[in-house]
């Protein structure tokens, strides 16, 4: 069995962790790797006045410059395993064993545990430490809910559903503090016999770091550019309604032909989105451009005239939901770019609440509504309240994280 790599420090000079609170963090996903879950947890803790030893999984795509944005003392230990196969019991057992070894071999005196999902096995690893150190306060942060995740039913044969459902319930029961990113998530997770534990929840939103963006960029496009950056799915959260709405907009307002473009950056479109694009009457108004690095994505956001958010569209009849309970981390990345944001989302949910408060527009899946919203942005009729965006800056969220952690410590 290969052991984890030696500790790795960030680019900034390490603080003297002996003078700080010390946390042992378990997070399958963490910087300098560049998925949305990696950057989410990293940004939450990177500017707290706390020292951390983070046990994480080594993966392939990374951006080491990201670590230079941390002011906190963050020491990392990377566990090498089959990171492409996290939904495997043997891989998970190996991860938990390595996390336990890292914890036991550390010479630090830890004041608390903090675990982050995705992946839910991070909470399982923290729970095993809690069993041998029951006096150590445990904070668990859930990026998304699992038991009530509406996408699971659309993925027949998805591995370890029962196991992850059990981890979620056990963590909500046993952790001393639960951090969630929105109220809709909380209300779906704490039901039935768990409802009495809702008092353990602190809501802390995602955040952006202004220092990560280019300075004073002014878009200089020869046409109005909407950019969508991030993941789309083959069901519920697809580009198809927007593509069809582009044709509808140009059918009603042919004078807008050639005046705007939608650019999708990310993984290759699913078959249905690709087919829809090929069937468009005006396919040259939409481009699928492939994935980009995290730092490049932030630059592209600042160079866009507006940003496009596409959320999953759920229903009570199919999904048992009257809201979208997901707060996309990409939305806070968008806010950091200080650009107007057009959102295709449900009327209830964190995205809708933020868009409404900030003066942006939302549309459901109706083509005429999406076409109307796109036209309002192209006409530059939408002027967001950028002060609302500032509520999601890392400076404010770091303070909320620090206060939440300290609330369960005897300091």
VOPAGU-2260 file (C-alpha; in pm, 1 decimal, decimal comma):
REM VOPAGU-2260
SITE   aa  ch    i         X         Y         Z
SITE  UNK   A    0       0,0       0,0       0,0
SITE  UNK   A    1     135,8     342,7     -96,7
SITE  UNK   A    2     138,8     596,4     180,1
SITE  UNK   A    3      16,2     952,1     149,0
SITE  UNK   A    4     259,6    1215,5      33,5
SITE  UNK   A    5     444,1    1431,6     289,9
SITE  UNK   A    6     271,3    1754,5     395,8
SITE  UNK   A    7     246,8    2023,0     128,7
SITE  UNK   A    8     220,9    2390,6     216,7
SITE  UNK   A    9      70,6    2678,3      22,1
SITE  UNK   A   10     276,1    2944,6    -149,6
SITE  UNK   A   11     255,6    3201,3     130,6
SITE  UNK   A   12     482,8    3186,7     431,6
SITE  UNK   A   13     326,6    2966,0     696,9
SITE  UNK   A   14     189,8    3128,0    1010,3
SITE  UNK   A   15     287,9    2991,1    1348,2
SITE  UNK   A   16       5,6    2743,1    1394,4
SITE  UNK   A   17      93,0    2705,0    1760,9
SITE  UNK   A   18     -62,0    3050,3    1816,6
SITE  UNK   A   19    -383,8    2976,9    1624,5
SITE  UNK   A   20    -681,0    2753,2    1661,2
SITE  UNK   A   21    -603,2    2427,3    1483,7
SITE  UNK   A   22    -847,8    2230,9    1273,7
SITE  UNK   A   23    -810,9    1888,2    1114,8
SITE  UNK   A   24    -999,5    1903,3     785,3
SITE  UNK   A   25   -1116,6    1606,9     578,3
SITE  UNK   A   26   -1211,1    1694,0     221,5
SITE  UNK   A   27   -1185,6    1458,8     -75,4
SITE  UNK   A   28   -1197,4    1772,6    -291,6
SITE  UNK   A   29    -970,0    2068,4    -213,3
SITE  UNK   A   30    -736,7    2317,1    -380,7
SITE  UNK   A   31    -517,2    2329,1    -578,4
SITE  UNK   A   32    -750,1    2098,4    -770,6
SITE  UNK   A   33   -1006,2    2292,4    -964,3
SITE  UNK   A   34   -1354,0    2140,8    -948,3
SITE  UNK   A   35   -1636,6    2344,5    -800,7
SITE  UNK   A   36   -1624,2    2145,1    -474,5
SITE  UNK   A   37   -1247,0    2201,0    -445,3
SITE  UNK   A   38   -1272,2    2577,3    -478,7
SITE  UNK   A   39   -1585,5    2602,5    -262,5
SITE  UNK   A   40   -1433,7    2459,2      54,9
SITE  UNK   A   41   -1095,3    2622,9      -7,8
SITE  UNK   A   42   -1244,8    2971,8     -38,0
SITE  UNK   A   43   -1453,2    2918,6     275,7
SITE  UNK   A   44   -1156,4    2853,1     503,3
SITE  UNK   A   45    -860,5    3019,5     332,3
SITE  UNK   A   46    -892,6    3356,8     504,1
SITE  UNK   A   47   -1007,3    3249,4     849,5
SITE  UNK   A   48    -769,5    3315,8    1138,4
SITE  UNK   A   49    -734,2    2941,9    1192,3
SITE  UNK   A   50    -465,1    2688,3    1102,2
SITE  UNK   A   51    -561,9    2370,2     919,0
SITE  UNK   A   52    -417,0    2033,2     832,6
SITE  UNK   A   53    -619,0    1914,3     533,5
SITE  UNK   A   54    -637,3    1549,0     428,1
SITE  UNK   A   55    -739,2    1539,1      62,5
SITE  UNK   A   56    -719,6    1319,7    -247,3
SITE  UNK   A   57    -455,4    1375,6    -516,3
SITE  UNK   A   58    -607,7    1419,2    -860,4
SITE  UNK   A   59    -497,4    1532,2   -1205,4
SITE  UNK   A   60    -611,8    1882,6   -1296,4
SITE  UNK   A   61    -469,0    2146,0   -1064,2
SITE  UNK   A   62    -385,9    2514,2   -1049,3
SITE  UNK   A   63    -113,0    2568,3    -790,9
SITE  UNK   A   64    -140,3    2946,4    -815,2
SITE  UNK   A   65    -467,9    2920,1    -625,9
SITE  UNK   A   66    -289,5    2835,9    -301,2
SITE  UNK   A   67    -121,6    3175,7    -306,5
SITE  UNK   A   68    -456,0    3341,7    -231,9
SITE  UNK   A   69    -476,8    3188,0     116,9
SITE  UNK   A   70    -387,8    3396,2     420,8
SITE  UNK   A   71    -461,2    3111,5     663,5
SITE  UNK   A   72    -194,6    2854,7     747,7
SITE  UNK   A   73    -306,9    2554,3     543,8
SITE  UNK   A   74     -97,3    2238,4     544,9
SITE  UNK   A   75    -214,0    1967,1     304,8
SITE  UNK   A   76    -154,7    1594,8     287,2
SITE  UNK   A   77    -257,3    1430,6     -39,3
SITE  UNK   A   78    -376,4    1071,1     -40,3
SITE  UNK   A   79    -302,4     884,2    -362,4
SITE  UNK   A   80    -572,6     638,0    -462,1
SITE  UNK   A   81    -810,5     567,9    -749,6
SITE  UNK   A   82    -962,3     916,0    -752,8
SITE  UNK   A   83   -1166,7     839,0   -1063,8
SITE  UNK   A   84   -1360,2     574,4    -873,0
SITE  UNK   A   85   -1478,5     731,6    -546,1
SITE  UNK   A   86   -1798,4     528,5    -538,6
SITE  UNK   A   87   -1619,2     207,1    -451,6
SITE  UNK   A   88   -1610,2      58,8    -102,0
SITE  UNK   A   89   -1246,9     -51,6    -120,3
SITE  UNK   A   90   -1130,5     291,7    -237,3
SITE  UNK   A   91   -1332,7     456,7      37,4
SITE  UNK   A   92   -1193,4     225,2     304,2
SITE  UNK   A   93    -841,4     312,0     190,7
SITE  UNK   A   94    -922,7     682,3     212,3
SITE  UNK   A   95   -1057,0     648,2     566,7
SITE  UNK   A   96    -750,5     448,1     672,8
SITE  UNK   A   97    -512,7     710,9     534,4
SITE  UNK   A   98    -706,8     996,1     693,3
SITE  UNK   A   99    -687,6     821,5    1029,1
SITE  UNK   A  100    -314,4     765,4     986,8
SITE  UNK   A  101    -255,3    1130,6     896,1
SITE  UNK   A  102    -451,1    1240,7    1202,7
SITE  UNK   A  103    -267,9    1007,3    1441,8
SITE  UNK   A  104      78,7    1088,2    1305,5
SITE  UNK   A  105      35,3    1464,2    1320,2
SITE  UNK   A  106     215,8    1641,0    1603,6
SITE  UNK   A  107     -47,0    1914,3    1617,0
SITE  UNK   A  108    -292,9    1955,9    1903,0
SITE  UNK   A  109    -623,9    1992,3    1722,9
SITE  UNK   A  110    -909,7    2204,0    1855,1
SITE  UNK   A  111   -1177,5    2071,5    1617,1
SITE  UNK   A  112   -1259,0    1851,4    1317,9
SITE  UNK   A  113   -1416,1    1983,3     999,8
SITE  UNK   A  114   -1532,5    1765,6     709,6
SITE  UNK   A  115   -1671,0    1859,4     369,7
SITE  UNK   A  116   -1880,6    1678,9     112,6
SITE  UNK   A  117   -1880,1    1605,7    -171,2
SITE  UNK   A  118   -1765,2    1317,7    -134,7
SITE  UNK   A  119   -1971,9    1197,8     159,7
SITE  UNK   A  120   -1695,2     957,8     261,9
SITE  UNK   A  121   -1516,0    1264,0     401,6
SITE  UNK   A  122   -1780,4    1274,6     674,5
SITE  UNK   A  123   -1742,7     902,4     734,4
SITE  UNK   A  124   -1366,3     947,2     783,6
SITE  UNK   A  125   -1427,9    1232,9    1027,9
SITE  UNK   A  126   -1683,9    1022,5    1215,7
SITE  UNK   A  127   -1422,6     753,1    1270,3
SITE  UNK   A  128   -1189,5    1011,5    1424,9
SITE  UNK   A  129   -1475,7    1140,5    1640,4
SITE  UNK   A  130   -1522,6     788,8    1779,5
SITE  UNK   A  131   -1168,4     776,6    1915,0
SITE  UNK   A  132   -1168,2    1145,3    2016,2
SITE  UNK   A  133   -1528,0    1212,4    2127,3
SITE  UNK   A  134   -1429,1    1533,9    2305,1
SITE  UNK   A  135   -1313,1    1691,8    1974,2
SITE  UNK   A  136   -1586,9    1919,5    1831,7
SITE  UNK   A  137   -1692,1    1818,7    1480,3
SITE  UNK   A  138   -1812,5    2059,9    1210,8
SITE  UNK   A  139   -1963,9    1906,6     895,4
SITE  UNK   A  140   -2021,0    2113,9     581,5
SITE  UNK   A  141   -2249,4    1978,0     309,2
SITE  UNK   A  142   -2207,2    2136,5     -34,0
SITE  UNK   A  143   -2520,2    1953,7    -154,2
SITE  UNK   A  144   -2789,0    1734,1      -9,4
SITE  UNK   A  145   -2792,5    1363,9     -97,4
SITE  UNK   A  146   -3099,2    1183,2      36,8
SITE  UNK   A  147   -3334,2    1431,1    -132,1
SITE  UNK   A  148   -3110,6    1487,2    -435,8
SITE  UNK   A  149   -3354,9    1477,9    -730,4
SITE  UNK   A  150   -3089,7    1374,9    -983,2
SITE  UNK   A  151   -3030,9    1033,4    -824,4
SITE  UNK   A  152   -3353,1     883,3    -956,0
SITE  UNK   A  153   -3242,9     968,5   -1310,6
SITE  UNK   A  154   -2922,7     764,5   -1272,7
SITE  UNK   A  155   -3024,7     396,0   -1253,4
SITE  UNK   A  156   -2759,8     181,1   -1088,0
SITE  UNK   A  157   -2583,5     476,9    -924,7
SITE  UNK   A  158   -2345,0     314,4    -673,8
SITE  UNK   A  159   -2363,7     334,0    -294,9
SITE  UNK   A  160   -2693,2     519,6    -267,3
SITE  UNK   A  161   -2791,9     337,7      52,3
SITE  UNK   A  162   -2445,2     385,2     198,6
SITE  UNK   A  163   -2433,4     758,8     126,9
SITE  UNK   A  164   -2787,3     807,5     254,0
SITE  UNK   A  165   -2679,8     644,6     580,3
SITE  UNK   A  166   -2367,3     865,4     600,6
SITE  UNK   A  167   -2574,2    1178,9     553,0
SITE  UNK   A  168   -2822,7    1085,1     824,5
SITE  UNK   A  169   -2550,2     977,7    1068,5
SITE  UNK   A  170   -2352,8    1296,5    1011,1
SITE  UNK   A  171   -2655,2    1519,7    1064,9
SITE  UNK   A  172   -2717,5    1330,9    1388,0
SITE  UNK   A  173   -2362,9    1305,7    1525,1
SITE  UNK   A  174   -2175,6    1620,1    1415,9
SITE  UNK   A  175   -2176,1    1906,6    1664,5
SITE  UNK   A  176   -2236,2    2173,5    1400,2
SITE  UNK   A  177   -2374,8    2148,3    1046,6
SITE  UNK   A  178   -2291,9    2413,8     788,8
SITE  UNK   A  179   -2517,8    2437,8     482,9
SITE  UNK   A  180   -2519,8    2695,6     205,8
SITE  UNK   A  181   -2892,2    2774,6     185,2
SITE  UNK   A  182   -3221,2    2743,5     371,2
SITE  UNK   A  183   -3392,2    2530,4     105,1
SITE  UNK   A  184   -3121,2    2266,8     146,5
SITE  UNK   A  185   -3167,6    2275,7     524,4
SITE  UNK   A  186   -3545,1    2233,9     509,1
SITE  UNK   A  187   -3516,2    1924,4     288,8
SITE  UNK   A  188   -3238,1    1761,3     490,3
SITE  UNK   A  189   -3386,3    1808,8     837,1
SITE  UNK   A  190   -3722,9    1635,9     817,0
SITE  UNK   A  191   -3888,8    1356,1    1012,1
SITE  UNK   A  192   -3685,4    1243,3    1312,4
SITE  UNK   A  193   -3402,3    1480,0    1210,6
SITE  UNK   A  194   -3621,4    1791,4    1232,3
SITE  UNK   A  195   -3544,7    1827,1    1602,8
SITE  UNK   A  196   -3174,6    1873,3    1516,5
SITE  UNK   A  197   -3227,3    2174,1    1290,7
SITE  UNK   A  198   -3090,2    2399,0    1565,6
SITE  UNK   A  199   -2740,7    2265,2    1486,1
SITE  UNK   A  200   -2745,5    2428,2    1140,5
SITE  UNK   A  201   -2566,1    2746,2    1040,7
SITE  UNK   A  202   -2630,7    2881,9     690,6
SITE  UNK   A  203   -2319,2    3024,0     524,7
SITE  UNK   A  204   -2329,7    3096,5     149,2
SITE  UNK   A  205   -2067,2    3032,8    -115,1
SITE  UNK   A  206   -1821,8    3315,3    -177,8
SITE  UNK   A  207   -1588,0    3474,4    -431,4
SITE  UNK   A  208   -1245,7    3630,5    -385,7
SITE  UNK   A  209   -1205,4    3963,2    -571,0
SITE  UNK   A  210    -826,8    3917,2    -571,6
SITE  UNK   A  211    -860,3    3621,9    -810,1
SITE  UNK   A  212   -1005,2    3833,1   -1094,1
SITE  UNK   A  213    -831,2    4056,4   -1348,7
SITE  UNK   A  214    -843,0    4422,9   -1253,1
SITE  UNK   A  215   -1070,3    4674,5   -1427,8
SITE  UNK   A  216   -1161,0    4466,7   -1732,8
SITE  UNK   A  217   -1410,8    4629,0   -1971,1
SITE  UNK   A  218   -1577,2    4394,9   -2224,9
SITE  UNK   A  219   -1482,6    4488,7   -2581,0
SITE  UNK   A  220   -1690,2    4247,8   -2788,9
SITE  UNK   A  221   -1817,1    4321,7   -3139,3
SITE  UNK   A  222   -2149,9    4165,5   -3036,8
SITE  UNK   A  223   -2326,2    4110,4   -2705,8
SITE  UNK   A  224   -2169,6    3803,0   -2543,3
SITE  UNK   A  225   -2344,5    3578,3   -2291,4
SITE  UNK   A  226   -2109,1    3324,8   -2132,5
SITE  UNK   A  227   -2205,2    3008,2   -1949,4
SITE  UNK   A  228   -1923,6    2839,7   -1756,9
SITE  UNK   A  229   -1956,8    2509,9   -1577,8
SITE  UNK   A  230   -2143,7    2183,7   -1589,3
SITE  UNK   A  231   -2466,1    2095,4   -1766,3
SITE  UNK   A  232   -2640,8    1759,2   -1736,6
SITE  UNK   A  233   -2835,4    1539,2   -1974,6
SITE  UNK   A  234   -3155,2    1581,8   -1773,3
SITE  UNK   A  235   -3323,5    1868,8   -1584,8
SITE  UNK   A  236   -3028,4    2105,7   -1631,4
SITE  UNK   A  237   -2965,4    2132,1   -2004,8
SITE  UNK   A  238   -2896,5    2401,0   -2263,2
SITE  UNK   A  239   -3192,5    2299,7   -2479,8
SITE  UNK   A  240   -3448,4    2556,0   -2354,0
SITE  UNK   A  241   -3199,5    2837,9   -2408,9
SITE  UNK   A  242   -3105,2    2718,1   -2757,5
SITE  UNK   A  243   -3468,7    2700,6   -2858,7
SITE  UNK   A  244   -3529,5    3043,7   -2706,4
SITE  UNK   A  245   -3253,5    3192,2   -2924,0
SITE  UNK   A  246   -3443,8    3081,4   -3233,4
SITE  UNK   A  247   -3765,2    3217,3   -3083,4
SITE  UNK   A  248   -3604,9    3555,6   -3011,9
SITE  UNK   A  249   -3478,5    3584,7   -3369,2
SITE  UNK   A  250   -3814,2    3475,0   -3505,5
SITE  UNK   A  251   -3985,3    3763,6   -3323,6
SITE  UNK   A  252   -3701,2    4015,9   -3364,9
SITE  UNK   A  253   -3509,0    3930,3   -3684,1
SITE  UNK   A  254   -3318,0    4258,5   -3656,1
SITE  UNK   A  255   -3124,0    4104,1   -3365,3
SITE  UNK   A  256   -2961,2    3848,0   -3594,0
SITE  UNK   A  257   -2583,1    3874,1   -3559,9
SITE  UNK   A  258   -2601,9    4108,5   -3259,9
SITE  UNK   A  259   -2541,2    3853,9   -2984,0
SITE  UNK   A  260   -2378,4    3519,4   -2911,8
SITE  UNK   A  261   -2405,7    3253,9   -2639,8
SITE  UNK   A  262   -2079,1    3080,9   -2545,4
SITE  UNK   A  263   -2078,6    2760,1   -2343,7
SITE  UNK   A  264   -1748,1    2665,4   -2178,1
SITE  UNK   A  265   -1718,9    2322,0   -2021,8
SITE  UNK   A  266   -1744,7    1952,9   -2098,5
SITE  UNK   A  267   -1882,7    1841,2   -2433,6
SITE  UNK   A  268   -2259,4    1893,8   -2462,2
SITE  UNK   A  269   -2483,2    1592,8   -2408,8
SITE  UNK   A  270   -2642,3    1423,8   -2709,7
SITE  UNK   A  271   -2974,4    1604,5   -2672,9
SITE  UNK   A  272   -2809,6    1947,5   -2648,9
SITE  UNK   A  273   -2589,9    1867,2   -2946,2
SITE  UNK   A  274   -2891,2    1755,5   -3150,5
SITE  UNK   A  275   -3084,0    2066,1   -3050,0
SITE  UNK   A  276   -2794,2    2287,8   -3156,7
SITE  UNK   A  277   -2768,2    2114,2   -3492,0
SITE  UNK   A  278   -3143,4    2157,7   -3547,0
SITE  UNK   A  279   -3140,2    2532,3   -3470,1
SITE  UNK   A  280   -3236,1    2773,6   -3743,6
SITE  UNK   A  281   -2965,9    3009,2   -3611,5
SITE  UNK   A  282   -2689,1    2780,8   -3481,8
SITE  UNK   A  283   -2419,7    3042,8   -3542,3
SITE  UNK   A  284   -2552,1    3235,9   -3241,5
SITE  UNK   A  285   -2436,7    2959,1   -3005,3
SITE  UNK   A  286   -2086,8    2815,2   -2957,9
SITE  UNK   A  287   -1970,1    2521,9   -2744,3
SITE  UNK   A  288   -1605,6    2593,9   -2667,4
SITE  UNK   A  289   -1483,1    2322,5   -2431,6
SITE  UNK   A  290   -1331,8    2336,6   -2081,9
SITE  UNK   A  291   -1098,6    2605,8   -1949,3
SITE  UNK   A  292    -889,9    2638,4   -1632,9
SITE  UNK   A  293   -1039,4    2797,7   -1324,1
SITE  UNK   A  294    -830,3    3115,0   -1352,1
SITE  UNK   A  295    -913,2    3136,6   -1723,0
SITE  UNK   A  296   -1283,4    3099,0   -1643,2
SITE  UNK   A  297   -1270,5    3402,8   -1414,7
SITE  UNK   A  298   -1105,6    3607,3   -1687,8
SITE  UNK   A  299   -1368,3    3502,4   -1941,5
SITE  UNK   A  300   -1642,9    3603,7   -1700,9
SITE  UNK   A  301   -1503,2    3956,3   -1671,8
SITE  UNK   A  302   -1476,6    3984,1   -2051,6
SITE  UNK   A  303   -1841,0    3886,5   -2106,5
SITE  UNK   A  304   -2126,7    4133,7   -2140,0
SITE  UNK   A  305   -2352,2    3909,9   -1930,9
SITE  UNK   A  306   -2329,5    3568,7   -1768,0
SITE  UNK   A  307   -2577,5    3287,1   -1810,9
SITE  UNK   A  308   -2683,6    3061,8   -1524,3
SITE  UNK   A  309   -2879,4    2742,9   -1595,3
SITE  UNK   A  310   -3022,6    2557,6   -1296,5
SITE  UNK   A  311   -3209,0    2228,9   -1277,7
SITE  UNK   A  312   -3583,9    2258,6   -1335,0
SITE  UNK   A  313   -3777,9    2029,9   -1099,6
SITE  UNK   A  314   -4144,7    1965,2   -1029,3
SITE  UNK   A  315   -4353,6    1830,6    -745,7
SITE  UNK   A  316   -4502,6    1561,3    -969,9
SITE  UNK   A  317   -4167,7    1420,0   -1093,2
SITE  UNK   A  318   -3924,8    1515,3    -818,9
SITE  UNK   A  319   -4130,2    1598,9    -511,1
SITE  UNK   A  320   -3984,1    1951,1    -514,0
SITE  UNK   A  321   -4140,8    2294,1    -544,9
SITE  UNK   A  322   -3799,0    2462,7    -543,5
SITE  UNK   A  323   -3443,1    2424,0    -666,5
SITE  UNK   A  324   -3246,9    2354,6    -345,1
SITE  UNK   A  325   -2901,9    2384,4    -505,7
SITE  UNK   A  326   -2687,5    2695,6    -462,9
SITE  UNK   A  327   -2438,6    2672,9    -753,1
SITE  UNK   A  328   -2089,9    2781,6    -656,4
SITE  UNK   A  329   -2058,0    2918,7   -1009,2
SITE  UNK   A  330   -2314,2    3184,2    -922,1
SITE  UNK   A  331   -2077,0    3341,0    -669,4
SITE  UNK   A  332   -1794,3    3319,6    -923,3
SITE  UNK   A  333   -2022,8    3512,8   -1157,5
SITE  UNK   A  334   -2091,5    3776,5    -892,0
SITE  UNK   A  335   -1719,7    3822,5    -838,5
SITE  UNK   A  336   -1687,2    3920,7   -1205,0
SITE  UNK   A  337   -1938,5    4204,5   -1145,7
SITE  UNK   A  338   -2142,4    4137,2   -1455,5
SITE  UNK   A  339   -2517,9    4114,0   -1517,2
SITE  UNK   A  340   -2645,4    3758,0   -1474,6
SITE  UNK   A  341   -2938,0    3603,5   -1663,3
SITE  UNK   A  342   -3071,9    3298,1   -1480,6
SITE  UNK   A  343   -3286,5    3011,3   -1604,1
SITE  UNK   A  344   -3408,4    2874,8   -1274,4
SITE  UNK   A  345   -3717,7    2798,6   -1068,7
SITE  UNK   A  346   -3908,1    3077,5    -894,1
SITE  UNK   A  347   -3813,3    2931,6    -554,3
SITE  UNK   A  348   -3455,6    2862,2    -455,7
SITE  UNK   A  349   -3129,1    3033,4    -362,4
SITE  UNK   A  350   -3050,5    3136,8    -720,5
SITE  UNK   A  351   -3389,6    3302,8    -764,5
SITE  UNK   A  352   -3359,9    3481,4    -430,8
SITE  UNK   A  353   -3016,7    3623,3    -516,4
SITE  UNK   A  354   -3115,4    3722,2    -869,3
SITE  UNK   A  355   -3427,2    3900,1    -749,8
SITE  UNK   A  356   -3245,5    4081,5    -468,8
SITE  UNK   A  357   -2969,9    4196,2    -705,7
SITE  UNK   A  358   -3202,4    4326,1    -976,0
SITE  UNK   A  359   -3122,1    4055,5   -1230,9
SITE  UNK   A  360   -3389,0    3866,1   -1424,1
SITE  UNK   A  361   -3493,1    3501,7   -1405,8
SITE  UNK   A  362   -3680,4    3281,6   -1650,1
SITE  UNK   A  363   -3834,5    2938,2   -1619,7
SITE  UNK   A  364   -3830,9    2691,7   -1910,0
SITE  UNK   A  365   -4093,0    2877,8   -2118,0
SITE  UNK   A  366   -3931,5    2983,5   -2445,3
SITE  UNK   A  367   -4101,1    3321,1   -2470,0
SITE  UNK   A  368   -3991,1    3412,5   -2117,0
SITE  UNK   A  369   -3629,3    3311,5   -2184,0
SITE  UNK   A  370   -3632,1    3504,0   -2513,5
SITE  UNK   A  371   -3768,2    3812,9   -2334,8
SITE  UNK   A  372   -3500,6    3792,1   -2065,0
SITE  UNK   A  373   -3220,7    3753,4   -2320,7
SITE  UNK   A  374   -3349,7    4056,1   -2513,3
SITE  UNK   A  375   -3358,2    4273,9   -2199,6
SITE  UNK   A  376   -2989,6    4198,6   -2140,2
SITE  UNK   A  377   -2894,2    4253,3   -2504,2
SITE  UNK   A  378   -3071,4    4590,9   -2487,0
SITE  UNK   A  379   -2866,8    4665,3   -2172,1
SITE  UNK   A  380   -3181,1    4731,8   -1971,2
SITE  UNK   A  381   -3060,6    4530,6   -1669,5
SITE  UNK   A  382   -2840,0    4712,4   -1419,9
SITE  UNK   A  383   -2760,6    4486,4   -1123,2
SITE  UNK   A  384   -2723,2    4607,0    -766,7
SITE  UNK   A  385   -2359,0    4518,5    -725,6
SITE  UNK   A  386   -2370,4    4593,0    -353,7
SITE  UNK   A  387   -2580,7    4276,2    -318,4
SITE  UNK   A  388   -2300,1    4080,8    -485,6
SITE  UNK   A  389   -2060,8    4205,7    -217,5
SITE  UNK   A  390   -2253,2    4009,5      47,6
SITE  UNK   A  391   -2088,7    3699,8    -102,5
SITE  UNK   A  392   -1728,2    3821,5     -94,2
SITE  UNK   A  393   -1471,4    3605,4      81,8
SITE  UNK   A  394   -1404,6    3870,2     345,4
SITE  UNK   A  395   -1759,4    3843,3     477,4
SITE  UNK   A  396   -1790,7    3466,8     444,2
SITE  UNK   A  397   -1455,7    3399,5     614,1
SITE  UNK   A  398   -1581,5    3584,3     919,8
SITE  UNK   A  399   -1902,5    3379,7     921,0
SITE  UNK   A  400   -1705,2    3055,2     897,4
SITE  UNK   A  401   -1473,1    3157,8    1178,1
SITE  UNK   A  402   -1762,2    3261,0    1403,2
SITE  UNK   A  403   -1947,5    2935,0    1335,3
SITE  UNK   A  404   -1644,0    2723,1    1419,1
SITE  UNK   A  405   -1571,1    2917,3    1737,1
SITE  UNK   A  406   -1931,4    2882,0    1849,0
SITE  UNK   A  407   -1874,1    2517,5    1941,7
SITE  UNK   A  408   -1527,8    2557,9    2090,8
SITE  UNK   A  409   -1441,3    2617,0    2452,6
SITE  UNK   A  410   -1212,9    2917,2    2394,9
